[in-house]
Amino acid sequence: MVAKTFGSAVSGVDANIITIEVNVGQGTSFYMVGLPDSAVKESQQRVESALKFFGYRMPRQKVVINLAPADIRKEGSSYDLPIAMGILQASEQVEFPDLEKYLIMGELSLDGKLRPIKGVLPIAIEARKQGFKGFILPQENAKEASIVNNMDIIPVNTMEEASLFLQGELEIEPLVTDTRDIFFNSLHEIEFDFADVQGQENIKRAMEIAAAGGHNVIMIGPPGAGKTMLAKRLPSILPPLSLQEALESTKIHSVAGKLGRNGSLLSQRPFRSPHHTISDVALVGGGGNPQPGEISLAHNGVLFLDELPEFKRTVLEVMRQPLEERKVTISRAKISVDYPANFMLIASMNPCPCGYYNHPEKECVCGPGIVQRYLNKVSGPLLDRIDLHVEVTPVKFDEMTSTRKSESSQAIRERVILGRQRQNERFKDNPEVFCNAMMPSHQVKEVCQINEACKTLLKTAMDRLGLSARAYDRILKVARTIADISESDQIKVEHLAEAIQYRSLDREGWAG
């Protein structure tokens, strides 16, 4: 007899339905076909132990399990439960009248308990799209799957519960969670607030401009100046996630297994801060079984690289293409996977190895040429993709002990949202561009037109400060964002002047 159950395989951030066909016939062997990996093949031992634990038997006949379509590689241990259900039906130990109406996934322990699996959200989305009545899965993944409505989410703790439910002998109430209500209620929760930061008003202003225009930022300053503290607060002033953005980010975290137990729809923008010892594969994604990297986990949020020159050169260079294209493509001989990677890059660094070059009080002990050599660890092409270079100076004692309340993140976020609304209107006919930082060069000439006074100022600045040619477009984009925050239709001289000061590292002899 042949029984059919349905599971799923995740590729990138999308899922494919897998048909699991089980045939029990004459003979004494066990075969599994359809391009399974080692973890899938090992399911035989887990399934047999779980069946015996609950009083069932593993057929002592020829068992053939086919995972179709056969050209998609099946990986992981999440096929245990559908294989077990298929064996029970095919060996006629039980009768499951509605077996083919449900998508089933779950890893079995030897005692038949279910362990959580990865990638539940994209699987649930695909199951609903394919018209399945419900999704039977481990209890710990049920909340994540319940993000998808109009489908029964059936949480089970053991193989026995799944079997009794499919036989109609056990009634399990489908899990229903009002995820949208929870999502919208937690949208404005702020963990790190700019109100906690004393002083550093010029850096807060730079962060506001970066958030409003989607610009990448690098902060240069001595140890203890507050670079990390400021970076952690950037997500609190970015516009709240839309439902579509939240779904995209949650899918990536689901595939990577980063949602944790009882994970639900992400309501806050991601903030990822990898250590400088990270490998290039861990940063951009990949591996034998491709997984999203840190830049994809930061999708719709912030990627913070602390101590930028300490990162390996190869690690930094692999970021150049994703920064431009807002996605990363992992190519293998048999498979090519796309992961979205639309993130804001915030980097910080010391001005020199000892950390005190240009410090107002402490003396730098680095020898001649060492400062420039340290700065050269960050390549020109990478700096070319960073719009704002901000010098961070230590906070003075009077400012640290001041009782004056700093401006809150919520107040700054309101101005950022107004700036983004102007950009949404400006780029409404171009879906590939939704903030000033993403403008291509030909659009910069059209959108960032300046008058003669501004041209004179920009020419003088480029000559006197020794600004490089690549700084030209960046300055205009940042000036356009400053004008948007100021609710101005034209780029004025004061907007341009402020934008020019954010190009510290482009000045010739900055470290000379």
Residue pairs with C-beta under 8 A, 6 or more apart in sequence:
1 23
1 24
1 89
1 90
1 91
1 92
2 21
2 22
2 23
2 90
3 21
3 22
3 85
3 86
3 87
3 89
3 90
3 99
4 19
4 20
4 21
4 22
4 86
4 99
4 100
5 19
5 20
5 22
5 82
5 83
5 85
5 86
5 89
5 99
5 100
5 104
6 17
6 18
6 19
6 20
6 82
6 100
6 102
6 103
6 104
6 132
7 17
7 18
7 20
7 67
7 78
7 79
7 82
7 103
7 104
7 105
8 15
8 16
8 17
8 18
8 103
8 105
8 119
8 123
8 126
8 127
9 15
9 16
9 18
9 72
9 73
9 74
9 75
10 16
10 118
10 119
10 122
10 123
10 255
11 72
11 335
11 337
12 255
12 290
12 337
12 338
12 339
13 122
13 248
13 251
13 252
13 255
13 292
13 339
13 340
14 122
14 126
15 119
15 122
15 123
15 125
15 126
16 69
16 72
16 126
17 103
17 126
17 127
17 130
18 67
18 68
18 69
18 72
18 74
18 79
19 66
19 67
19 68
19 69
20 65
20 66
20 67
20 68
20 79
20 82
20 83
20 86
21 65
21 66
21 68
21 86
22 63
22 64
22 65
22 83
22 86
22 87
22 89
22 90
23 62
23 63
23 64
23 65
23 66
23 90
24 59
24 61
24 62
24 63
24 87
24 90
24 91
25 61
25 62
25 64
26 61
26 62
27 61
27 62
28 60
28 61
28 62
29 62
29 63
30 44
30 62
30 63
31 62
31 63
31 64
31 65
32 40
32 41
32 43
32 44
32 65
32 67
33 64
33 65
33 66
33 67
33 70
34 65
34 66
34 67
34 68
34 69
34 70
34 74
35 67
35 70
35 71
35 72
35 73
35 74
36 67
36 74
36 79
37 73
37 74
37 75
37 76
37 289
39 75
39 76
39 77
40 67
40 74
40 75
40 76
40 77
40 79
42 77
43 77
43 79
43 80
43 83
43 108
46 77
46 80
46 107
46 108
46 109
46 110
47 58
47 80
47 83
47 84
47 87
47 108
48 58
49 110
49 111
50 80
50 84
50 108
50 109
50 110
50 111
50 112
50 159
51 57
51 58
51 84
51 87
51 88
51 159
52 58
53 110
53 111
53 112
54 112
54 158
54 159
54 160
54 163
56 88
56 93
57 91
57 93
58 87
59 87
59 90
59 91
61 91
63 87
63 90
65 83
65 86
67 74
67 79
73 334
73 335
75 289
76 107
76 117
76 118
77 107
77 108
77 115
77 117
78 105
78 106
78 107
78 117
78 118
79 105
80 106
80 107
80 108
81 104
81 105
81 106
81 107
81 108
81 114
81 136
81 159
81 162
82 104
82 105
82 106
84 108
84 159
85 96
85 99
85 104
85 162
85 163
85 166
88 94
88 96
88 163
89 95
89 96
89 99
94 163
94 166
94 167
95 167
96 163
96 166
96 167
97 168
98 133
98 166
99 166
101 132
101 133
101 134
102 132
102 133
102 134
102 135
102 136
102 154
102 166
103 123
103 127
103 130
103 132
103 134
103 135
103 136
104 135
104 136
104 137
104 162
105 117
105 120
105 123
105 135
105 136
105 137
106 114
106 115
106 117
106 136
106 137
106 138
106 156
106 162
107 114
107 115
107 116
107 117
107 138
108 114
108 115
108 159
109 115
112 158
112 159
112 160
113 157
113 158
114 137
114 138
114 139
114 156
114 157
114 158
114 159
114 162
115 138
116 138
116 140
116 141
116 261
117 137
117 138
117 141
118 254
118 255
118 256
118 257
119 254
119 255
119 257
120 137
120 141
120 144
120 145
120 254
121 144
121 145
121 147
121 148
121 247
121 250
121 251
121 254
122 251
122 254
122 255
123 135
123 145
124 135
124 144
124 145
124 147
124 148
124 151
124 153
125 148
125 251
127 135
127 148
127 151
128 148
128 150
128 151
132 151
133 151
133 152
134 151
134 152
134 153
134 154
134 174
135 145
135 151
135 152
135 153
135 154
136 154
136 156
136 162
136 165
136 166
137 145
137 153
137 154
137 155
137 156
138 155
138 156
138 157
139 155
139 156
139 157
140 261
140 262
141 155
142 153
142 155
142 175
143 175
143 177
143 262
143 263
143 264
144 250
144 254
144 259
144 262
144 263
144 264
145 153
145 175
146 153
146 175
146 176
146 177
146 179
146 264
147 177
147 179
147 247
147 250
147 264
147 265
152 174
153 174
153 175
153 176
154 165
154 172
154 174
154 175
155 172
155 175
156 162
156 165
156 172
161 170
161 172
164 170
165 171
165 172
177 264
179 264
179 265
180 243
180 265
182 264
182 265
182 267
183 243
183 246
183 265
183 267
186 267
186 268
187 240
187 241
187 267
188 240
188 410
189 267
189 268
190 236
190 409
190 410
191 236
191 268
192 232
192 233
192 235
192 236
192 409
193 233
193 236
193 408
193 409
194 204
194 207
194 233
194 236
194 237
194 406
194 407
194 408
194 409
194 412
195 405
195 406
195 407
195 408
195 409
196 233
196 406
197 204
197 226
197 229
197 230
197 233
197 406
198 395
198 399
198 400
198 402
198 406
199 395
199 396
199 399
199 400
199 402
200 226
200 230
200 392
200 395
202 390
203 219
203 226
203 230
203 390
203 392
204 230
204 406
204 407
204 412
206 217
206 388
206 390
206 502
207 217
207 230
207 233
207 234
207 237
207 412
208 237
208 412
208 415
208 416
208 485
209 215
209 388
209 478
209 481
209 482
209 485
209 502
210 216
210 217
210 234
210 344
210 346
210 387
210 388
211 234
211 237
211 238
211 344
211 412
211 413
211 416
212 415
212 416
212 419
212 420
212 481
212 484
212 485
213 387
213 419
213 423
213 435
213 436
213 437
213 477
213 478
213 480
213 481
213 484
214 344
214 434
214 435
214 436
214 437
214 438
215 344
215 387
215 388
215 436
215 437
215 477
215 478
215 481
216 323
216 344
216 345
216 346
216 347
216 385
216 386
216 387
216 388
216 437
217 344
217 345
217 346
217 347
217 386
217 387
217 388
217 390
218 308
218 346
218 347
218 348
218 349
218 378
218 383
218 386
218 388
218 389
218 390
218 505
219 227
219 230
219 231
219 346
219 347
219 348
219 349
219 390
219 391
219 392
220 348
220 349
220 350
220 351
220 389
220 390
220 391
220 392
220 504
220 505
221 227
221 348
221 350
221 351
221 391
221 392
221 393
221 394
222 350
222 351
222 355
222 356
222 359
222 362
222 392
222 393
222 394
223 350
223 355
224 394
225 392
225 393
225 394
225 395
226 392
226 395
227 306
227 348
227 392
228 304
228 306
228 348
230 392
231 273
231 302
231 304
231 306
231 346
231 348
232 271
232 304
233 409
234 271
234 302
234 344
234 346
235 268
235 269
235 270
235 271
235 301
235 302
236 409
236 413
237 409
237 412
237 413
237 416
238 269
238 301
238 302
238 344
238 413
238 416
239 413
239 416
239 417
239 420
241 249
241 266
241 267
241 268
241 269
241 300
245 300
246 265
246 266
246 267
246 300
247 265
248 299
248 300
248 340
249 266
249 269
249 270
249 299
249 300
249 301
250 259
250 263
250 265
250 266
252 292
252 296
252 297
252 299
252 339
252 340
253 259
253 263
253 266
253 270
253 297
254 263
255 291
255 292
256 291
256 292
256 296
256 297
258 297
269 300
269 301
269 302
270 297
270 298
270 299
270 300
270 301
270 302
271 298
271 301
271 302
271 304
272 294
272 297
272 298
272 301
272 302
272 303
272 304
273 303
273 304
273 305
273 306
274 282
274 283
274 294
274 303
274 305
276 305
276 306
276 307
276 310
276 311
278 294
278 311
278 315
279 315
280 312
280 314
280 315
280 318
281 287
281 293
282 293
282 294
283 293
283 294
283 295
283 315
283 318
283 319
284 293
284 294
284 295
284 296
284 318
284 319
284 322
284 328
284 330
284 341
285 291
285 292
285 293
285 295
285 296
285 328
285 330
285 339
286 293
286 330
290 330
290 332
290 335
290 337
292 339
293 328
293 339
294 303
295 303
295 319
295 322
295 328
295 341
295 343
296 328
296 339
296 340
296 341
298 341
298 343
299 339
299 340
299 341
299 342
299 343
300 342
300 343
301 343
301 344
302 343
302 344
302 346
303 343
303 344
303 345
303 346
304 346
304 347
304 348
305 311
305 345
305 346
305 347
305 348
306 347
306 348
307 348
307 349
307 350
308 316
308 347
308 348
308 349
308 377
308 378
309 349
309 350
309 374
309 375
309 377
309 378
313 377
313 379
316 378
316 379
316 382
317 379
317 381
317 382
319 345
319 382
320 381
320 382
320 385
321 328
322 328
322 341
323 345
323 385
324 385
326 340
326 341
326 342
326 438
327 338
327 339
327 340
327 341
327 342
328 338
328 339
328 341
329 336
329 337
329 338
330 336
330 337
330 338
330 339
345 385
345 386
347 386
348 392
349 378
350 374
351 357
351 358
351 371
351 375
351 511
352 364
352 366
352 370
352 371
352 374
352 511
353 366
353 370
353 374
354 364
354 365
354 366
356 362
356 363
356 364
356 365
357 364
357 366
357 371
357 511
358 364
358 391
359 394
360 393
360 394
361 394
364 371
366 374
371 511
372 511
372 512
375 505
375 510
375 511
380 470
383 389
383 505
383 506
384 470
387 437
387 474
387 477
387 478
387 502
388 478
388 502
389 502
389 503
389 504
389 505
389 506
390 502
390 504
391 504
415 485
416 485
418 484
418 485
418 487
419 481
419 484
419 485
420 435
422 484
422 487
423 434
423 435
423 436
423 484
424 434
426 447
427 433
427 434
427 435
430 443
432 438
433 439
433 440
433 443
436 447
436 477
436 478
436 480
436 481
436 484
437 477
437 481
439 447
439 448
439 477
441 473
444 473
444 476
444 477
447 480
448 476
448 477
448 479
448 480
448 491
449 491
450 458
450 476
450 479
450 491
450 496
451 490
453 493
454 491
454 492
454 493
454 496
457 493
457 496
457 497
457 500
458 472
458 475
458 496
458 500
461 467
461 500
462 471
462 472
465 500
465 503
465 506
465 507
465 508
466 506
466 507
466 508
466 509
467 475
467 500
467 503
467 506
467 507
468 506
470 506
471 503
471 506
474 503
475 496
475 499
475 500
475 503
476 491
476 499
478 499
478 502
479 491
479 495
479 496
479 498
479 499
480 491
480 495
482 495
482 498
482 499
483 489
483 490
483 491
483 492
483 495
486 495
488 495
504 510
